[in-house]
Amino acid sequence: MSVGFYYPTKSAPTAQWVPSAQPVFPLSEPVDYPLQLTGQTAGGALYVQDKGTQQATFRLEYKGVTETDRDNALTFFTAVKKSFYNFEYEDRDGVLTSVRWMNGFSFELVMNQRYDAVIELRKEV
């Protein structure tokens, strides 16, 4: 199975990117509660105020992506306007998940027409 990015859905995409290379392992899929305010009193009591919901993210790392893949990824990034629109991400097991692209577009040239990149996706609940 190959990883794919489909906007708005895989069944009816208006924009898509299916990289020719798979992300490298290990794949990171952390879960966090990032919107919590914490404070500690002089006596050592910890107070936590929860301001948000649980968030799951996917960190995909690509090595040696072709220039064509980089250009196709940029076209897709432009279509979803970074994290403005959510889209479907198909993981290596063929599972579709609604996500948003959370980091900027940064494909680093590492050798002749080959790029490395990290893409951070946030799962939409």
N, CA, C and O of each residue as an XYZ file, in Angstrom:
500
protein
N       0.848     -1.174      0.000
C       0.000      0.000      0.000
C       0.892      1.235      0.000
O       1.954      1.242      0.622
N       0.466      2.259     -0.686
C       1.265      3.478     -0.696
C       0.547      4.610      0.014
O      -0.683      4.673      0.031
N       1.315      5.485      0.588
C       0.789      6.644      1.280
C       0.245      7.620      0.240
O       0.826      7.778     -0.834
N      -0.885      8.280      0.566
C      -1.450      9.247     -0.361
C      -2.143     10.386      0.365
O      -2.598     10.237      1.499
N      -2.213     11.522     -0.306
C      -2.857     12.720      0.210
C      -3.945     13.116     -0.790
O      -3.663     13.280     -1.977
N      -5.185     13.270     -0.317
C      -6.320     13.515     -1.219
C      -7.177     14.651     -0.689
O      -7.634     14.607      0.453
N      -7.398     15.670     -1.513
C      -8.267     16.787     -1.119
C      -9.445     16.862     -2.063
O      -9.232     16.837     -3.275
N     -10.679     16.953     -1.585
C     -11.091     16.855     -0.178
C     -11.196     15.417      0.319
O     -11.025     15.164      1.511
N     -11.480     14.460     -0.590
C     -11.562     13.052     -0.188
C     -10.923     12.179     -1.262
O     -10.745     12.617     -2.398
N     -10.583     10.958     -0.903
C      -9.999     10.034     -1.873
C     -11.020      9.637     -2.940
O     -10.661      9.421     -4.098
N     -12.288      9.543     -2.548
C     -13.319      9.117     -3.498
C     -13.627     10.181     -4.550
O     -14.101      9.852     -5.637
N     -13.364     11.453     -4.241
C     -13.628     12.537     -5.196
C     -12.574     13.633     -5.051
O     -12.898     14.749     -4.643
N     -11.311     13.327     -5.384
C     -10.262     14.329     -5.174
C     -10.257     15.418     -6.247
O     -10.446     15.143     -7.432
N     -10.038     16.653     -5.808
C      -9.772     17.739     -6.752
C      -8.275     18.004     -6.816
O      -7.774     18.589     -7.776
N      -7.564     17.561     -5.767
C      -6.097     17.620     -5.741
C      -5.612     16.388     -4.991
O      -6.233     15.958     -4.019
N      -4.506     15.828     -5.446
C      -3.946     14.668     -4.761
C      -2.441     14.619     -4.952
O      -1.888     15.157     -5.911
N      -1.799     13.949     -3.998
C      -0.369     13.691     -4.100
C      -0.119     12.298     -3.551
O      -0.384     12.025     -2.381
N       0.390     11.426     -4.394
C       0.781     10.076     -4.001
C       2.282      9.975     -4.266
O       2.703      9.742     -5.399
N       3.094     10.153     -3.210
C       4.548     10.138     -3.394
C       5.029      8.810     -3.970
O       4.475      7.753     -3.671
N       6.062      8.881     -4.797
C       6.625      7.657     -5.363
C       7.438      6.890     -4.325
O       7.676      5.693     -4.484
N       7.867      7.575     -3.259
C       8.627      6.939     -2.180
C       7.801      6.950     -0.901
O       7.006      7.859     -0.664
N       8.000      5.938     -0.096
C       7.325      5.853      1.198
C       8.096      6.661      2.236
O       9.303      6.856      2.091
N       7.408      7.139      3.293
C       8.151      7.802      4.370
C       9.085      6.805      5.044
O       8.827      5.601      5.059
N      10.168      7.324      5.597
C      11.145      6.456      6.257
C      10.668      6.109      7.664
O       9.870      6.831      8.262
N      11.169      4.997      8.175
C      10.835      4.573      9.533
C      11.907      5.063     10.485
O      13.045      5.234     10.048
N      11.622      5.299     11.755
C      10.343      5.044     12.397
C       9.345      6.159     12.100
O       9.731      7.315     11.927
N       8.068      5.811     12.043
C       7.002      6.786     11.879
C       6.538      7.199     13.263
O       6.321      6.358     14.136
N       6.388      8.491     13.455
C       5.999      9.007     14.756
C       4.536      9.429     14.724
O       4.116     10.160     13.827
N       3.756      8.965     15.710
C       2.342      9.319     15.804
C       2.011      9.682     17.251
O       1.293      8.934     17.916
N       2.520     10.818     17.759
C       2.271     11.179     19.151
C       0.849     11.678     19.401
O       0.187     12.190     18.498
N       0.395     11.519     20.642
C      -0.892     12.036     21.100
C      -0.595     12.945     22.285
O       0.219     12.606     23.144
N      -1.261     14.109     22.331
C      -0.966     15.077     23.382
C      -2.206     15.912     23.689
O      -3.167     15.924     22.920
N      -2.169     16.601     24.809
C      -3.139     17.629     25.177
C      -2.360     18.947     25.214
O      -1.958     19.384     26.292
N      -2.139     19.586     24.067
C      -1.228     20.725     24.031
C      -1.783     22.019     24.623
O      -1.013     22.941     24.895
N      -3.079     22.111     24.828
C      -3.660     23.362     25.305
C      -4.021     23.266     26.783
O      -5.195     23.342     27.148
N      -3.025     23.102     27.616
C      -3.217     23.076     29.059
C      -2.348     24.147     29.702
O      -1.156     24.259     29.414
N      -2.964     24.926     30.574
C      -2.241     25.946     31.323
C      -1.838     25.341     32.659
O      -2.674     24.754     33.347
N      -0.579     25.473     33.034
C      -0.119     24.931     34.299
C       0.559     26.008     35.125
O       1.170     26.932     34.588
N       0.445     25.879     36.405
C       1.098     26.798     37.330
C       1.351     26.101     38.646
O       0.641     25.165     39.012
N       2.353     26.556     39.347
C       2.710     25.939     40.622
C       2.753     27.021     41.694
O       3.311     28.098     41.486
N       2.161     26.717     42.835
C       2.168     27.658     43.944
C       3.513     27.593     44.671
O       4.319     26.692     44.436
N       3.737     28.559     45.555
C       4.969     28.570     46.351
C       5.069     27.334     47.222
O       6.171     26.883     47.533
N       3.929     26.778     47.619
C       3.922     25.577     48.452
C       4.087     24.289     47.660
O       4.142     23.209     48.248
N       4.168     24.384     46.326
C       4.404     23.206     45.509
C       3.160     22.570     44.902
O       3.264     21.561     44.205
N       1.988     23.143     45.155
C       0.764     22.581     44.564
C       0.723     22.930     43.071
O       0.987     24.064     42.674
N       0.393     21.948     42.278
C       0.320     22.122     40.828
C      -1.136     22.305     40.419
O      -1.995     21.511     40.801
N      -1.415     23.351     39.641
C      -2.753     23.602     39.110
C      -2.690     23.501     37.594
O      -1.799     24.060     36.955
N      -3.658     22.772     37.026
C      -3.718     22.582     35.583
C      -5.115     22.929     35.105
O      -6.110     22.452     35.652
N      -5.180     23.767     34.078
C      -6.474     24.109     33.470
C      -6.465     23.592     32.037
O      -5.607     23.960     31.235
N      -7.431     22.734     31.729
C      -7.522     22.129     30.404
C      -8.298     23.060     29.482
O      -9.456     23.377     29.754
N      -7.675     23.499     28.399
C      -8.295     24.442     27.460
C      -8.554     23.828     26.092
O      -8.936     24.541     25.165
N      -8.357     22.537     25.947
C      -8.531     21.968     24.615
C      -8.757     20.475     24.651
O      -8.884     19.869     25.715
N      -8.803     19.901     23.481
C      -9.047     18.475     23.343
C      -7.746     17.754     22.993
O      -6.729     18.371     22.680
N      -7.818     16.451     23.058
C      -6.671     15.626     22.701
C      -6.352     15.800     21.223
O      -7.259     15.882     20.395
N      -5.075     15.856     20.893
C      -4.652     15.977     19.509
C      -3.680     14.863     19.162
O      -2.740     14.572     19.902
N      -3.934     14.249     18.016
C      -3.030     13.220     17.502
C      -2.365     13.772     16.253
O      -3.028     14.368     15.404
N      -1.070     13.577     16.141
C      -0.334     14.080     14.988
C       0.426     12.949     14.309
O       0.690     11.907     14.909
N       0.766     13.173     13.066
C       1.564     12.236     12.292
C       2.772     13.000     11.786
O       2.627     14.087     11.228
N       3.941     12.456     11.969
C       5.172     13.081     11.476
C       5.761     12.158     10.427
O       6.261     11.077     10.737
N       5.692     12.604      9.175
C       6.195     11.804      8.063
C       7.514     12.387      7.584
O       7.601     13.579      7.289
N       8.532     11.552      7.508
C       9.849     12.001      7.054
C      10.164     11.318      5.730
O      10.077     10.096      5.606
N      10.528     12.123      4.753
C      10.873     11.616      3.426
C      12.348     11.883      3.142
O      12.868     12.949      3.473
N      13.010     10.920      2.534
C      14.416     11.045      2.148
C      14.553     10.774      0.653
O      14.024      9.784      0.150
N      15.250     11.638     -0.047
C      15.538     11.432     -1.458
C      14.340     11.532     -2.382
O      14.266     10.812     -3.378
N      13.396     12.416     -2.067
C      12.214     12.615     -2.902
C      12.635     13.267     -4.222
O      13.487     14.156     -4.232
N      12.049     12.833     -5.315
C      12.390     13.396     -6.620
C      11.861     14.822     -6.764
O      10.984     15.254     -6.015
N      12.402     15.528     -7.722
C      11.948     16.899     -7.980
C      10.481     16.913     -8.425
O       9.731     17.822     -8.068
N      10.079     15.917     -9.193
C       8.676     15.814     -9.618
C       7.764     15.630     -8.419
O       6.716     16.269     -8.334
N       8.156     14.751     -7.478
C       7.370     14.570     -6.256
C       7.300     15.871     -5.454
O       6.242     16.231     -4.937
N       8.417     16.564     -5.353
C       8.439     17.843     -4.631
C       7.479     18.838     -5.269
O       6.741     19.523     -4.562
N       7.479     18.925     -6.602
C       6.585     19.839     -7.303
C       5.120     19.453     -7.112
O       4.264     20.319     -6.933
N       4.835     18.152     -7.151
C       3.467     17.678     -6.923
C       3.018     17.947     -5.488
O       1.858     18.283     -5.252
N       3.929     17.800     -4.539
C       3.618     18.093     -3.142
C       3.319     19.576     -2.963
O       2.411     19.936     -2.214
N       4.066     20.436     -3.637
C       3.826     21.874     -3.550
C       2.469     22.239     -4.136
O       1.766     23.090     -3.591
N       2.098     21.606     -5.237
C       0.776     21.844     -5.827
C      -0.319     21.444     -4.840
O      -1.311     22.155     -4.682
N      -0.134     20.305     -4.181
C      -1.110     19.852     -3.190
C      -1.146     20.799     -1.990
O      -2.224     21.166     -1.523
N       0.033     21.199     -1.487
C       0.141     22.125     -0.358
C      -0.587     23.433     -0.663
O      -1.263     23.992      0.200
N      -0.444     23.913     -1.892
C      -1.117     25.144     -2.317
C      -2.632     24.946     -2.359
O      -3.383     25.847     -1.987
N      -3.083     23.782     -2.807
C      -4.520     23.498     -2.894
C      -5.180     23.455     -1.516
O      -6.302     23.936     -1.355
N      -4.498     22.886     -0.525
C      -5.094     22.800      0.818
C      -4.753     24.020      1.668
O      -5.217     24.135      2.802
N      -3.947     24.929      1.128
C      -3.549     26.166      1.812
C      -3.011     25.896      3.212
O      -3.497     26.432      4.208
N      -1.980     25.035      3.249
C      -1.342     24.593      4.490
C      -2.381     23.918      5.369
O      -2.787     22.796      5.062
N      -2.832     24.549      6.450
C      -3.791     23.894      7.343
C      -5.195     24.476      7.255
O      -6.027     24.210      8.122
N      -5.472     25.270      6.217
C      -6.797     25.879      6.086
C      -7.860     24.827      5.789
O      -8.941     24.857      6.378
N      -7.566     23.901      4.883
C      -8.518     22.846      4.528
C      -8.053     21.501      5.075
O      -6.861     21.194      5.063
N      -9.000     20.707      5.552
C      -8.644     19.342      5.914
C      -8.772     18.461      4.675
O      -9.483     18.795      3.728
N      -8.068     17.326      4.701
C      -8.051     16.411      3.564
C      -7.863     14.996      4.085
O      -7.641     14.796      5.279
N      -7.951     14.020      3.203
C      -7.772     12.635      3.613
C      -6.334     12.186      3.366
O      -5.760     12.403      2.299
N      -5.784     11.556      4.385
C      -4.447     10.975      4.325
C      -4.619      9.461      4.387
O      -5.280      8.941      5.286
N      -4.026      8.761      3.435
C      -4.075      7.303      3.434
C      -2.735      6.790      3.936
O      -1.695      7.044      3.328
N      -2.767      6.063      5.054
C      -1.509      5.573      5.625
C      -1.039      4.306      4.927
O      -1.683      3.827      3.993
N       0.075      3.771      5.380
C       0.703      2.610      4.744
C      -0.156      1.360      4.804
O       0.080      0.410      4.057
N      -1.172      1.347      5.704
C      -2.072      0.199      5.816
C      -3.374      0.402      5.038
O      -4.261     -0.449      5.084
N      -3.492      1.526      4.322
C      -4.690      1.810      3.540
C      -5.823      2.445      4.332
O      -6.951      2.514      3.844
N      -5.543      2.911      5.549
C      -6.556      3.542      6.388
C      -6.617      5.037      6.060
O      -5.593      5.720      6.053
N      -7.825      5.535      5.788
C      -8.021      6.953      5.495
C      -8.324      7.716      6.780
O      -9.134      7.281      7.598
N      -7.659      8.862      6.944
C      -7.833      9.704      8.117
C      -7.954     11.147      7.659
O      -7.208     11.594      6.788
N      -8.900     11.878      8.249
C      -9.041     13.304      7.954
C      -7.982     14.072      8.742
O      -7.909     13.956      9.966
N      -7.160     14.861      8.037
C      -6.024     15.545      8.652
C      -5.890     16.972      8.116
O      -6.568     17.365      7.167
N      -5.009     17.723      8.743
C      -4.580     19.045      8.262
C      -3.058     19.066      8.219
O      -2.405     18.459      9.068
N      -2.489     19.762      7.236
C      -1.037     19.940      7.098
C      -0.644     21.048      8.060
O      -1.122     22.174      7.921
N       0.213     20.760      9.030
C       0.483     21.712     10.106
C       1.789     22.494      9.988
O       1.884     23.586     10.549
N       2.772     21.999      9.303
C       4.031     22.748      9.212
C       4.141     23.407      7.838
O       3.333     23.143      6.948
N       5.121     24.243      7.681
C       5.342     24.894      6.392
C       5.877     23.924      5.355
O       6.263     22.802      5.682
N       5.899     24.354      4.125
C       6.423     23.526      3.037
C       7.932     23.716      2.988
O       8.415     24.803      2.674
N       8.673     22.663      3.298
C      10.129     22.753      3.332
C      10.730     21.452      2.821
O      10.892     20.495      3.578
N      11.057     21.420      1.542
C      11.737     20.280      0.942
C      13.169     20.721      0.684
O      13.413     21.579     -0.164
N      14.110     20.143      1.404
C      15.506     20.559      1.374
C      16.285     19.777      0.314
O      16.279     18.546      0.302
N      16.947     20.507     -0.563
C      17.772     19.884     -1.605
C      18.996     19.253     -0.947
O      19.798     19.948     -0.323
N      19.139     17.922     -1.088
C      20.244     17.216     -0.441
C      21.252     16.677     -1.445
O      22.404     16.433     -1.087
N      20.847     16.487     -2.684
C      21.741     16.095     -3.765
C      21.046     16.445     -5.071
O      19.930     16.964     -5.053
N      21.665     16.178     -6.168
C      21.127     16.564     -7.467
C      19.685     16.086     -7.656
O      19.436     14.889     -7.802
N      18.749     17.018     -7.652
C      17.314     16.782     -7.871
C      16.693     15.797     -6.878
O      15.734     15.104     -7.215
N      17.226     15.731     -5.675
C      16.671     14.892     -4.604
C      16.476     15.747     -3.353
O      17.324     16.570     -3.009
N      15.348     15.537     -2.684
C      14.960     16.388     -1.566
C      14.586     15.556     -0.341
O      14.077     14.442     -0.462
N      14.847     16.114      0.832
C      14.381     15.552      2.095
C      13.317     16.477      2.658
O      13.389     17.694      2.489
N      12.324     15.895      3.329
C      11.240     16.703      3.881
C      10.635     16.038      5.101
O      10.692     14.818      5.257
N      10.056     16.858      5.959
C       9.262     16.390      7.087
C       7.898     17.049      6.961
O       7.791     18.268      6.821
N       6.848     16.220      7.015
C       5.477     16.722      6.923
C       4.771     16.366      8.217
O       4.749     15.205      8.625
N       4.193     17.371      8.859
C       3.459     17.156     10.102
C       1.971     17.298      9.814
O       1.515     18.326      9.313
N       1.226     16.254     10.138
C      -0.218     16.240      9.931
C      -0.912     16.134     11.280
O      -0.434     15.433     12.172
N      -2.038     16.826     11.436
C      -2.838     16.723     12.649
C      -4.146     16.044     12.330
O      -4.859     16.451     11.413
N      -4.464     15.009     13.086
C      -5.706     14.266     12.881
C      -6.896     15.131     13.307
O      -6.897     15.723     14.387
N      -7.900     15.190     12.444
C      -9.113     15.914     12.756
C     -10.096     14.970     13.441
O     -10.303     13.842     12.994
N     -10.688     15.435     14.510
C     -11.613     14.600     15.267
C     -13.038     14.874     14.826
O     -13.973     14.267     15.347
